[in-house]
Amino acid sequence: MRDKQEYAALKNSWYIDYISKMIRMSTSGCLSFIRELRNANIRVAIGSASKNTPMILERVGIRELFDAIADGNNVTEAKPNPEVLLRQQKW
């Protein structure tokens, strides 16, 4: 019988495979808003509990829109703890 970590690793491998098949995002209202913020020299950050956040942003072609990423790779407390919202990877 598999243990919890083996199942988590298997689930994550399926998730990464799914992400690899994603296509670039089309321009939506949200992306337009983020671009407007950047054009106004307002820095933009993203927070996520996922350790896959950088890969997802790269895959969908919007990584360059964010000045900082706080994600599961650089927080010690999982949600619902607000650490991911308070952390800055780079500014």
Secondary structure, 3 states (H helix, E strand, C coil): CCCHHHHHHHHHHHHHHHHHCCCCCCCCHHHHHHHHHHHCCCCCEEECCCCCHHHHHHHCCCHHHCCEEECCCCCCCCCCCCHHHHCCCCC
